[in-house]
Amino acid sequence: MSKLRVYLCRHGETEWTLSGQHTSYSDIPITPNGELQAQKLKQRLENVDFTKVYVSPLLRAKMTCEIVGFMQDAEITDDLFEWNYGEVEGKTTPEIRKTIPGWTIFNDGAPGGESIQQVSDRADRMIEIARQYEGNVALFSSGHFSRVLAARWCGLSASDGRSLALSTASLSILGYERDVPVIQLWNDTDFL
């Protein structure tokens, strides 16, 4: 039975998470409130020992990881990059639906960006890497990608990530129950 637990740490608040704009390659920092959220995440994780820490190359994830106190030991990996939104980068869902009625990232992917399959493949690679360890592994990333990763962890399709809402600076834990991959904790923000 695996002793692995994967701690999914979503980055702190940004100006675009507040406005609802889709943010992938736009490398914007977390807000002062996002920094406070990261401080509280640090307190939440202070008694947890980690075997390995991975972080997205995006500034918002690295800032969160730094404030939590893990950046010096973290490995930066492109596989934790947020879903590349392509032509809808910086737009809100209502703005996108003016030209693509009924659009959702989980059903339609991103025009000019990554397909659902490409994001699913990245999540699968990250899961394969995490499963090489025992103990606790921390992953600092963004919302949509983390939702896909959790769905894939459980053997669901990437599109099933649509059912997993995820708040900024939230903590989620993936693990096992009787050798079956499960979500042990999801979207914990009680510490904020």
Backbone as ProteinMPNN parsed JSONL, in Angstrom:
{"seq_chain_A": "MSKLRVYLCRHGETEWTLSGQHTSYSDIPITPNGELQAQKLKQRLENVDFTKVYVSPLLRAKMTCEIVGFMQDAEITDDLFEWNYGEVEGKTTPEIRKTIPGWTIFNDGAPGGESIQQVSDRADRMIEIARQYEGNVALFSSGHFSRVLAARWCGLSASDGRSLALSTASLSILGYERDVPVIQLWNDTDFL", "coords_chain_A": {"N_chain_A": [[0.843, -1.183, 0.0], [0.592, 2.166, -0.903], [2.301, 4.88, 0.58], [2.198, 7.423, -0.21], [1.242, 10.817, -0.282], [-0.191, 13.463, -1.956], [0.049, 16.843, -1.891], [-1.825, 19.318, -3.085], [-1.317, 22.583, -3.843], [-2.828, 25.494, -4.467], [-2.003, 28.557, -6.061], [-1.83, 31.835, -4.487], [-4.22, 34.575, -4.396], [-4.668, 36.598, -7.342], [-4.744, 39.641, -9.338], [-6.192, 38.961, -11.59], [-7.533, 36.606, -10.85], [-9.369, 37.687, -9.191], [-10.895, 39.245, -10.958], [-11.86, 37.342, -12.649], [-10.601, 36.693, -15.0], [-9.099, 34.593, -17.431], [-6.029, 33.123, -16.826], [-3.034, 32.153, -17.967], [-0.29, 32.013, -19.459], [0.24, 34.697, -18.973], [2.226, 36.279, -16.852], [1.624, 37.088, -13.952], [1.86, 38.617, -10.679], [1.006, 37.529, -7.289], [-1.491, 39.144, -5.288], [-1.327, 41.594, -2.549], [-3.172, 40.529, -0.69], [-3.133, 37.917, -1.595], [-0.572, 37.254, -0.789], [-0.934, 37.274, 1.982], [-2.698, 35.126, 2.149], [-0.971, 33.07, 1.355], [0.791, 33.113, 3.517], [-0.88, 32.114, 5.501], [-1.343, 29.591, 4.462], [1.195, 28.606, 4.75], [1.31, 28.397, 7.565], [-0.609, 26.413, 7.876], [0.694, 24.229, 6.782], [2.936, 23.861, 8.348], [3.656, 21.74, 10.076], [4.06, 19.569, 8.479], [6.07, 17.25, 6.869], [7.926, 17.153, 3.874], [8.771, 15.048, 1.205], [9.377, 15.738, -1.371], [9.143, 18.687, -3.39], [7.416, 20.32, -5.919], [7.052, 22.922, -8.337], [5.201, 25.16, -10.389], [6.493, 27.058, -13.189], [5.433, 29.585, -13.223], [5.109, 32.928, -11.996], [3.176, 33.479, -9.971], [2.73, 31.003, -8.739], [5.329, 30.398, -7.905], [5.824, 32.545, -6.156], [3.953, 31.999, -4.149], [4.876, 29.505, -3.259], [7.393, 30.3, -2.333], [6.741, 32.046, -0.177], [5.479, 30.209, 1.485], [7.671, 28.813, 2.168], [9.106, 26.872, 0.818], [10.48, 27.179, -1.56], [13.301, 27.141, -1.876], [13.983, 24.459, -1.901], [12.445, 23.465, -3.893], [11.574, 21.97, -7.036], [11.358, 23.268, -10.204], [8.921, 22.781, -12.672], [7.708, 22.481, -15.968], [5.499, 20.919, -16.385], [3.623, 21.545, -14.464], [2.527, 23.885, -15.267], [-0.108, 26.275, -15.818], [-3.14, 25.547, -17.616], [-2.814, 26.284, -20.977], [-4.334, 28.984, -22.258], [-4.432, 30.144, -24.739], [-6.031, 31.889, -27.296], [-8.006, 32.894, -25.652], [-6.875, 33.943, -23.455], [-6.731, 36.133, -20.704], [-9.362, 36.851, -20.904], [-12.738, 36.883, -19.651], [-15.143, 34.326, -18.776], [-17.853, 35.084, -19.579], [-17.167, 36.981, -21.596], [-15.842, 35.343, -23.444], [-17.891, 33.636, -24.195], [-19.444, 35.234, -25.782], [-18.472, 34.997, -28.328], [-18.076, 32.28, -28.571], [-20.545, 30.455, -28.002], [-21.778, 28.972, -25.011], [-19.306, 28.049, -24.172], [-16.888, 26.164, -22.343], [-13.871, 25.547, -20.617], [-13.369, 22.913, -19.954], [-14.948, 21.424, -21.639], [-14.444, 22.342, -24.22], [-11.77, 23.024, -24.531], [-8.977, 25.195, -25.313], [-9.053, 27.63, -27.734], [-6.437, 27.975, -29.984], [-4.705, 27.406, -27.98], [-3.955, 25.005, -25.468], [-5.197, 21.686, -25.921], [-7.726, 19.613, -24.39], [-6.726, 17.034, -24.183], [-3.932, 17.444, -24.289], [-3.459, 18.784, -21.859], [-4.336, 16.855, -20.102], [-2.418, 14.874, -20.617], [-0.113, 16.123, -19.595], [-0.815, 16.263, -16.895], [-0.949, 13.533, -16.313], [1.756, 12.856, -16.629], [2.848, 14.291, -14.491], [1.645, 13.024, -12.332], [2.733, 10.478, -12.6], [5.404, 11.063, -12.019], [5.148, 11.981, -9.331], [4.295, 9.623, -8.116], [6.58, 8.168, -7.832], [7.6, 8.548, -5.384], [7.589, 8.113, -1.776], [5.797, 9.141, 1.134], [5.154, 12.627, 1.653], [4.356, 14.764, -1.006], [4.55, 17.941, -2.399], [2.75, 20.025, -4.604], [2.782, 22.958, -6.339], [0.642, 24.915, -8.072], [-1.772, 25.989, -10.546], [-5.341, 26.742, -10.849], [-7.173, 25.451, -12.94], [-5.456, 23.519, -14.07], [-4.778, 22.009, -11.777], [-7.248, 20.936, -11.122], [-7.686, 19.221, -13.266], [-5.54, 17.476, -12.825], [-6.276, 16.276, -10.361], [-8.62, 14.93, -11.119], [-7.567, 13.11, -12.984], [-5.844, 11.695, -11.296], [-7.637, 10.131, -9.919], [-8.439, 8.452, -11.889], [-10.327, 9.432, -13.595], [-11.734, 11.237, -16.415], [-10.056, 14.055, -17.914], [-11.878, 16.092, -18.389], [-13.671, 15.73, -16.337], [-12.716, 17.255, -14.314], [-14.172, 19.54, -14.25], [-16.044, 19.37, -12.261], [-14.809, 19.921, -9.902], [-14.423, 22.38, -8.018], [-12.111, 24.99, -7.195], [-10.493, 27.023, -4.956], [-8.49, 30.052, -4.573], [-5.273, 29.76, -3.073], [-5.936, 27.425, -1.831], [-5.878, 24.18, -0.235], [-5.472, 20.86, -1.155], [-5.596, 17.307, -0.884], [-4.306, 14.402, -2.238], [-4.444, 10.907, -2.21], [-4.454, 7.526, -1.083], [-6.859, 4.933, -0.626], [-7.1, 1.818, 0.568], [-5.323, 1.032, -1.493], [-6.488, 2.284, -3.669], [-6.536, 5.132, -5.704], [-7.516, 8.204, -4.321], [-9.314, 11.259, -3.503], [-8.441, 12.816, -0.704], [-8.773, 15.17, 0.687], [-10.355, 18.155, -0.231], [-10.152, 21.355, -1.663], [-9.647, 22.872, 0.666], [-10.057, 25.652, 2.587], [-10.429, 26.555, 5.069], [-8.475, 27.409, 6.827], [-7.796, 29.879, 5.964]], "CA_chain_A": [[0.0, 0.0, 0.0], [1.41, 3.363, -1.037], [2.256, 5.869, 1.649], [2.268, 8.723, -0.858], [0.17, 11.813, -0.232], [0.135, 14.614, -2.79], [-0.571, 18.078, -1.426], [-2.008, 20.287, -4.167], [-1.389, 23.937, -3.3], [-3.103, 26.483, -5.503], [-1.384, 29.857, -5.783], [-2.648, 32.871, -3.871], [-5.03, 35.464, -5.222], [-4.071, 37.573, -8.256], [-5.74, 40.596, -9.846], [-7.045, 38.305, -12.579], [-8.466, 35.673, -10.217], [-10.446, 38.544, -8.678], [-11.737, 39.718, -12.066], [-12.367, 36.193, -13.403], [-9.908, 36.568, -16.28], [-8.311, 33.371, -17.586], [-4.617, 33.482, -16.716], [-2.058, 31.058, -18.096], [1.073, 32.5, -19.705], [0.427, 36.054, -18.437], [2.951, 35.955, -15.621], [1.316, 38.161, -13.014], [2.134, 38.249, -9.286], [-0.119, 37.485, -6.37], [-1.808, 40.429, -4.66], [-1.004, 41.605, -1.117], [-4.042, 39.558, -0.035], [-2.597, 36.61, -1.97], [0.581, 37.024, 0.08], [-1.48, 36.896, 3.289], [-3.206, 33.761, 1.996], [0.185, 32.172, 1.341], [1.274, 33.04, 4.908], [-1.789, 31.212, 6.226], [-1.051, 28.25, 3.94], [2.447, 28.225, 5.425], [0.95, 27.936, 8.91], [-1.356, 25.151, 7.724], [1.619, 23.156, 6.392], [4.168, 23.939, 9.133], [4.002, 20.477, 10.735], [4.093, 18.506, 7.48], [7.374, 17.044, 6.226], [7.766, 16.817, 2.465], [9.834, 14.31, 0.529], [9.704, 16.462, -2.608], [8.275, 19.812, -3.722], [7.463, 20.774, -7.31], [6.345, 24.191, -8.518], [5.048, 25.706, -11.734], [7.422, 28.167, -13.452], [4.738, 30.869, -13.202], [5.431, 33.781, -10.858], [2.182, 33.371, -8.898], [2.988, 29.747, -8.023], [6.634, 30.512, -7.244], [5.677, 33.468, -5.02], [3.232, 31.27, -3.099], [5.819, 28.495, -2.771], [8.435, 31.029, -1.591], [6.176, 32.506, 1.092], [5.24, 29.013, 2.3], [8.989, 28.438, 2.671], [9.584, 25.666, 0.14], [11.079, 27.463, -2.863], [14.725, 26.794, -1.955], [14.103, 23.029, -2.164], [11.472, 23.083, -4.92], [11.99, 21.765, -8.423], [10.44, 23.919, -11.14], [8.602, 21.909, -13.801], [6.707, 22.973, -16.922], [4.297, 20.084, -16.334], [2.653, 22.157, -13.556], [2.06, 25.138, -15.881], [-1.557, 26.342, -15.979], [-3.705, 25.27, -18.942], [-2.53, 27.395, -21.892], [-5.636, 29.423, -22.752], [-4.356, 30.592, -26.129], [-6.729, 33.105, -27.732], [-8.932, 33.396, -24.628], [-6.068, 34.481, -22.354], [-7.108, 37.449, -20.229], [-10.803, 37.078, -21.064], [-13.63, 36.21, -18.72], [-16.041, 33.365, -19.431], [-18.905, 35.779, -20.346], [-16.579, 37.569, -22.81], [-15.55, 34.254, -24.389], [-19.164, 33.081, -24.678], [-20.015, 36.113, -26.811], [-18.035, 34.488, -29.636], [-18.175, 30.812, -28.544], [-21.66, 30.208, -27.085], [-21.734, 27.78, -24.172], [-17.927, 27.597, -23.99], [-16.205, 25.881, -21.086], [-12.523, 25.015, -20.858], [-13.374, 21.465, -19.785], [-15.616, 20.793, -22.782], [-14.0, 22.844, -25.515], [-10.355, 23.35, -24.604], [-8.653, 26.599, -25.536], [-8.686, 27.921, -29.116], [-5.08, 28.486, -30.121], [-3.94, 27.013, -26.798], [-3.866, 23.558, -25.259], [-6.391, 20.847, -25.963], [-7.987, 18.859, -23.169], [-5.809, 15.895, -24.171], [-2.58, 17.905, -23.95], [-3.42, 19.073, -20.426], [-4.451, 15.538, -19.464], [-1.111, 14.214, -20.748], [0.801, 16.75, -18.627], [-1.232, 15.823, -15.557], [-0.53, 12.129, -16.179], [3.209, 12.845, -16.407], [3.122, 14.772, -13.132], [1.211, 11.953, -11.426], [3.752, 9.421, -12.7], [6.57, 11.546, -11.275], [4.825, 11.982, -7.899], [4.156, 8.243, -7.634], [7.903, 7.584, -7.604], [7.988, 8.871, -4.016], [6.758, 7.799, -0.622], [5.711, 10.311, 1.989], [4.367, 13.758, 1.176], [4.868, 15.535, -2.137], [3.782, 19.17, -2.6], [2.694, 20.549, -5.962], [2.271, 24.322, -6.385], [0.209, 25.16, -9.442], [-2.931, 26.853, -10.774], [-6.643, 26.141, -10.664], [-7.679, 24.495, -13.918], [-4.552, 22.376, -14.18], [-4.897, 21.186, -10.574], [-8.522, 20.217, -11.211], [-7.444, 18.104, -14.191], [-4.643, 16.532, -12.164], [-7.048, 15.51, -9.371], [-9.503, 14.006, -11.85], [-6.735, 12.045, -13.559], [-5.364, 10.904, -10.155], [-8.699, 9.175, -9.578], [-8.773, 7.656, -13.064], [-11.415, 10.071, -14.331], [-11.272, 11.999, -17.573], [-9.66, 15.435, -17.622], [-13.094, 16.906, -18.393], [-14.355, 15.6, -15.051], [-12.217, 18.321, -13.457], [-15.196, 20.589, -14.192], [-16.835, 19.183, -11.036], [-13.935, 20.124, -8.745], [-14.139, 23.806, -7.82], [-10.86, 25.166, -6.461], [-10.278, 28.414, -4.561], [-7.098, 30.475, -4.472], [-4.526, 29.396, -1.86], [-6.551, 26.257, -1.204], [-5.089, 22.968, -0.064], [-6.152, 19.593, -1.429], [-4.69, 16.179, -0.671], [-4.584, 13.174, -2.987], [-3.789, 9.771, -1.573], [-4.976, 6.193, -1.386], [-7.639, 4.169, 0.33], [-6.988, 0.412, 0.146], [-4.589, 1.045, -2.758], [-7.249, 2.975, -4.716], [-6.295, 6.574, -5.651], [-8.687, 8.962, -3.88], [-9.151, 12.615, -3.012], [-8.613, 12.752, 0.745], [-9.191, 16.5, 1.128], [-10.498, 18.983, -1.429], [-10.443, 22.778, -1.618], [-9.651, 23.341, 2.048], [-9.722, 27.061, 2.781], [-10.826, 26.907, 6.442], [-7.335, 28.045, 7.501], [-7.662, 31.26, 5.476]], "C_chain_A": [[0.889, 1.248, 0.0], [1.214, 4.307, 0.143], [2.325, 7.296, 1.093], [1.004, 9.544, -0.588], [0.643, 13.017, -1.038], [-0.669, 15.812, -2.303], [-0.626, 19.055, -2.599], [-2.215, 21.661, -3.555], [-1.641, 24.903, -4.451], [-2.488, 27.818, -5.08], [-2.376, 30.822, -5.141], [-3.339, 33.755, -4.907], [-4.18, 36.363, -6.114], [-5.156, 38.564, -8.677], [-6.707, 39.908, -10.81], [-7.93, 37.224, -11.97], [-9.638, 36.474, -9.631], [-11.419, 38.948, -9.781], [-12.326, 38.568, -12.884], [-11.725, 36.018, -14.769], [-9.079, 35.282, -16.304], [-6.836, 33.732, -17.695], [-3.757, 32.243, -16.872], [-0.683, 31.675, -18.246], [1.299, 33.943, -19.283], [0.995, 35.884, -17.035], [2.778, 37.071, -14.601], [1.52, 37.684, -11.568], [0.85, 38.077, -8.48], [-0.291, 38.867, -5.736], [-1.304, 40.437, -3.21], [-1.892, 40.633, -0.323], [-3.594, 38.13, -0.355], [-1.377, 36.243, -1.136], [0.134, 36.623, 1.483], [-2.035, 35.469, 3.256], [-2.062, 32.752, 2.044], [0.784, 32.027, 2.742], [0.414, 32.066, 5.723], [-1.614, 29.768, 5.748], [0.227, 27.72, 4.576], [2.154, 27.685, 6.822], [0.234, 26.591, 8.857], [-0.41, 23.975, 7.481], [2.843, 23.041, 7.301], [4.568, 22.631, 9.811], [4.038, 19.289, 9.782], [5.496, 18.437, 6.879], [7.149, 16.59, 4.796], [9.01, 16.125, 1.931], [10.328, 15.093, -0.681], [8.685, 17.58, -2.805], [8.517, 20.181, -5.184], [6.631, 22.043, -7.432], [6.295, 24.54, -10.003], [6.073, 26.814, -11.946], [6.762, 29.542, -13.393], [4.975, 31.615, -11.893], [4.464, 33.591, -9.696], [2.361, 32.094, -8.076], [4.308, 29.829, -7.267], [6.573, 31.447, -6.043], [4.992, 32.756, -3.842], [4.159, 30.249, -2.448], [6.914, 29.143, -1.915], [7.925, 31.464, -0.216], [5.918, 31.328, 2.029], [6.565, 28.463, 2.844], [9.62, 27.241, 1.995], [10.393, 25.935, -1.123], [12.538, 27.021, -2.961], [14.943, 25.315, -2.262], [13.214, 22.549, -3.306], [12.14, 22.887, -6.28], [10.928, 22.38, -9.325], [10.206, 22.978, -12.316], [7.5, 22.519, -14.666], [5.43, 22.146, -16.88], [3.25, 20.627, -15.368], [2.133, 23.504, -14.063], [0.535, 25.119, -15.975], [-1.935, 26.015, -17.419], [-3.431, 26.484, -19.831], [-3.837, 27.789, -22.58], [-5.611, 29.998, -24.164], [-5.068, 31.907, -26.369], [-7.679, 33.672, -26.671], [-8.196, 33.898, -23.386], [-6.524, 35.89, -22.001], [-8.591, 37.766, -20.346], [-11.577, 36.339, -19.981], [-14.526, 35.24, -19.487], [-17.175, 34.079, -20.172], [-18.387, 36.424, -21.631], [-16.345, 36.491, -23.861], [-16.843, 33.732, -25.005], [-19.888, 33.994, -25.667], [-19.645, 35.622, -28.204], [-18.094, 32.963, -29.72], [-19.286, 30.454, -27.543], [-21.502, 28.885, -26.32], [-20.339, 27.283, -23.835], [-17.608, 27.279, -22.54], [-14.848, 25.281, -21.436], [-12.535, 23.49, -20.825], [-14.096, 20.725, -20.91], [-14.945, 21.119, -24.107], [-12.496, 23.07, -25.646], [-10.173, 24.827, -24.885], [-8.271, 26.829, -26.993], [-7.302, 28.564, -29.194], [-4.192, 28.158, -28.938], [-3.892, 25.497, -26.691], [-5.222, 22.875, -25.359], [-6.565, 20.165, -24.611], [-6.992, 17.704, -23.065], [-4.39, 16.306, -23.801], [-2.444, 18.18, -22.454], [-3.499, 17.763, -19.646], [-3.113, 14.804, -19.498], [-0.098, 14.804, -19.762], [0.474, 16.307, -17.206], [-0.786, 14.378, -15.317], [0.974, 12.02, -15.938], [3.545, 13.263, -14.98], [2.73, 13.718, -12.107], [2.237, 10.829, -11.424], [5.013, 9.808, -11.926], [6.307, 11.475, -9.777], [4.78, 10.567, -7.333], [5.485, 7.518, -7.48], [8.347, 7.758, -6.149], [7.077, 8.201, -2.993], [6.76, 9.03, 0.26], [4.861, 11.379, 1.341], [5.09, 14.507, 0.067], [3.969, 16.756, -2.298], [3.888, 19.613, -4.053], [2.057, 21.933, -5.904], [1.928, 24.66, -7.826], [-1.015, 26.061, -9.452], [-4.222, 26.037, -10.782], [-7.08, 25.092, -11.663], [-6.763, 23.288, -14.06], [-4.694, 21.447, -12.978], [-6.193, 20.376, -10.571], [-8.395, 19.024, -12.157], [-6.58, 17.046, -13.516], [-5.404, 15.669, -11.149], [-7.983, 14.511, -10.04], [-8.699, 12.827, -12.395], [-6.169, 11.14, -12.456], [-6.357, 9.782, -9.834], [-9.126, 8.313, -10.765], [-9.937, 8.197, -13.861], [-10.854, 10.803, -15.548], [-10.89, 13.408, -17.133], [-10.885, 16.345, -17.545], [-13.863, 16.817, -17.081], [-13.837, 16.61, -14.029], [-13.208, 19.467, -13.333], [-15.977, 20.541, -12.884], [-16.046, 19.482, -9.764], [-13.564, 21.598, -8.608], [-12.91, 23.966, -6.93], [-10.598, 26.653, -6.221], [-8.795, 28.761, -4.519], [-6.541, 30.115, -3.099], [-5.132, 28.206, -1.128], [-5.556, 25.109, -1.124], [-5.97, 21.763, -0.345], [-5.133, 18.48, -1.261], [-5.199, 14.965, -1.439], [-3.822, 12.043, -2.316], [-4.433, 8.475, -1.997], [-5.86, 5.7, -0.255], [-7.691, 2.746, -0.196], [-6.4, 0.301, -1.268], [-5.343, 1.682, -3.93], [-6.961, 4.47, -4.608], [-7.588, 7.333, -5.33], [-8.301, 10.414, -3.591], [-9.453, 12.565, -1.524], [-9.11, 14.066, 1.336], [-9.302, 17.357, -0.128], [-10.85, 20.41, -1.057], [-10.561, 23.299, -0.19], [-9.187, 24.786, 2.094], [-10.074, 27.503, 4.2], [-9.712, 27.65, 7.18], [-7.145, 29.491, 7.067], [-8.542, 32.142, 6.318]], "O_chain_A": [[1.817, 1.365, 0.801], [0.1, 4.498, 0.63], [2.492, 8.255, 1.846], [-0.121, 9.048, -0.653], [1.744, 13.526, -0.826], [-1.9, 15.797, -2.304], [0.404, 19.557, -3.048], [-3.184, 21.879, -2.827], [-0.777, 25.106, -5.304], [-2.46, 28.159, -3.898], [-3.591, 30.649, -5.239], [-3.073, 33.683, -6.107], [-3.116, 36.833, -5.709], [-6.339, 38.353, -8.408], [-7.894, 40.231, -10.843], [-8.994, 36.941, -12.52], [-10.766, 35.983, -9.586], [-12.63, 38.989, -9.56], [-13.198, 38.793, -13.723], [-12.241, 35.279, -15.607], [-8.438, 34.93, -15.314], [-6.439, 34.535, -18.54], [-3.753, 31.375, -15.998], [0.026, 31.845, -17.254], [2.447, 34.385, -19.234], [0.308, 35.397, -16.136], [3.672, 37.896, -14.409], [1.373, 36.498, -11.272], [-0.24, 38.43, -8.93], [0.654, 39.652, -5.663], [-0.897, 39.394, -2.696], [-1.418, 39.986, 0.611], [-3.663, 37.244, 0.496], [-1.165, 35.075, -0.811], [0.736, 35.748, 2.106], [-1.867, 34.704, 4.205], [-2.168, 31.711, 2.692], [1.233, 30.943, 3.115], [0.93, 31.294, 6.532], [-1.725, 28.832, 6.539], [0.329, 26.537, 4.899], [2.681, 26.646, 7.216], [0.458, 25.731, 9.709], [-0.678, 22.857, 7.921], [3.709, 22.203, 7.05], [5.751, 22.444, 10.096], [4.047, 18.138, 10.219], [6.039, 19.448, 6.435], [6.291, 15.748, 4.529], [10.138, 16.554, 2.17], [11.521, 15.117, -0.982], [7.518, 17.443, -2.438], [9.655, 20.333, -5.626], [5.638, 22.221, -6.727], [7.221, 24.253, -10.761], [6.486, 27.454, -10.979], [7.447, 30.56, -13.498], [5.034, 31.012, -10.822], [4.895, 33.546, -8.543], [2.166, 32.101, -6.861], [4.4, 29.384, -6.123], [7.199, 31.177, -5.018], [5.407, 32.897, -2.692], [4.213, 30.146, -1.223], [7.311, 28.59, -0.89], [8.606, 31.27, 0.792], [6.12, 31.442, 3.238], [6.586, 27.745, 3.844], [10.562, 26.652, 2.524], [10.941, 24.999, -1.704], [12.971, 26.572, -4.022], [15.976, 24.948, -2.823], [13.225, 21.367, -3.651], [13.124, 23.544, -6.617], [9.745, 22.053, -9.221], [11.153, 22.441, -12.891], [6.492, 23.008, -14.155], [4.377, 22.626, -17.299], [2.092, 20.215, -15.436], [1.383, 24.185, -13.362], [-0.055, 24.06, -16.189], [-1.129, 26.19, -18.333], [-3.787, 27.604, -19.464], [-4.38, 27.028, -23.381], [-6.663, 30.306, -24.725], [-4.76, 32.917, -25.736], [-8.109, 34.82, -26.786], [-8.824, 34.237, -22.383], [-6.686, 36.738, -22.878], [-9.03, 38.838, -19.929], [-11.134, 35.313, -19.465], [-14.646, 35.332, -20.709], [-17.451, 33.715, -21.315], [-19.082, 36.419, -22.647], [-16.621, 36.705, -25.042], [-16.888, 33.423, -26.196], [-20.843, 33.569, -26.317], [-20.408, 35.805, -29.153], [-18.155, 32.409, -30.817], [-19.006, 30.181, -26.376], [-21.15, 27.848, -26.883], [-20.196, 26.2, -23.267], [-17.994, 28.009, -21.627], [-14.709, 24.588, -22.444], [-11.801, 22.844, -21.574], [-13.876, 19.53, -21.109], [-14.884, 20.281, -25.006], [-11.997, 23.286, -26.751], [-11.1, 25.619, -24.717], [-7.268, 26.285, -27.454], [-7.039, 29.575, -28.544], [-3.039, 28.587, -28.894], [-3.799, 24.794, -27.697], [-6.246, 23.414, -24.941], [-5.648, 20.151, -23.79], [-6.473, 17.427, -21.984], [-3.712, 15.583, -23.071], [-1.425, 17.845, -21.851], [-2.805, 17.589, -18.644], [-2.722, 14.18, -18.512], [0.685, 14.067, -19.162], [1.369, 16.013, -16.414], [-0.301, 14.047, -14.235], [1.42, 11.194, -15.142], [4.412, 12.671, -14.337], [3.427, 13.544, -11.107], [2.572, 10.29, -10.369], [5.617, 8.969, -11.256], [7.141, 10.97, -9.026], [5.185, 10.342, -6.193], [5.512, 6.369, -7.041], [9.352, 7.183, -5.732], [5.96, 7.783, -3.3], [7.645, 9.877, 0.137], [3.951, 11.076, 0.569], [6.27, 14.84, 0.182], [2.746, 16.618, -2.331], [4.962, 19.581, -4.653], [0.914, 22.068, -5.467], [2.8, 24.689, -8.694], [-1.268, 26.8, -8.5], [-4.197, 24.807, -10.73], [-7.334, 23.95, -11.281], [-7.238, 22.157, -14.159], [-4.727, 20.227, -13.141], [-6.223, 19.252, -10.07], [-8.929, 17.949, -11.885], [-6.859, 15.852, -13.624], [-5.194, 14.458, -11.09], [-8.121, 13.378, -9.58], [-9.118, 11.676, -12.272], [-6.03, 9.936, -12.667], [-5.974, 8.654, -9.525], [-10.071, 7.531, -10.657], [-10.482, 7.498, -14.715], [-9.641, 10.963, -15.684], [-11.351, 13.89, -16.099], [-10.925, 17.265, -16.728], [-14.624, 17.724, -16.746], [-14.458, 16.799, -12.984], [-13.103, 20.28, -12.414], [-16.515, 21.558, -12.445], [-16.567, 19.313, -8.661], [-12.489, 22.007, -9.047], [-12.694, 23.169, -6.016], [-10.496, 27.437, -7.164], [-7.945, 27.874, -4.44], [-7.251, 30.161, -2.094], [-4.871, 28.002, 0.058], [-4.55, 25.068, -1.832], [-7.084, 21.664, 0.169], [-3.938, 18.689, -1.473], [-6.354, 14.56, -1.309], [-2.676, 12.22, -1.903], [-4.9, 8.336, -3.127], [-5.636, 6.011, 0.915], [-8.247, 2.486, -1.263], [-6.916, -0.425, -2.117], [-4.876, 1.619, -5.067], [-7.121, 5.039, -3.528], [-8.616, 7.134, -5.978], [-7.124, 10.747, -3.454], [-10.588, 12.302, -1.124], [-9.788, 14.075, 2.363], [-8.433, 17.293, -0.999], [-11.737, 20.649, -0.236], [-11.465, 24.072, 0.125], [-8.069, 25.106, 1.692], [-10.025, 28.695, 4.506], [-9.997, 28.446, 8.074], [-6.424, 30.248, 7.717], [-8.597, 33.352, 6.097]]}, "name": "protein", "num_of_chains": 1, "seq": "MSKLRVYLCRHGETEWTLSGQHTSYSDIPITPNGELQAQKLKQRLENVDFTKVYVSPLLRAKMTCEIVGFMQDAEITDDLFEWNYGEVEGKTTPEIRKTIPGWTIFNDGAPGGESIQQVSDRADRMIEIARQYEGNVALFSSGHFSRVLAARWCGLSASDGRSLALSTASLSILGYERDVPVIQLWNDTDFL"}
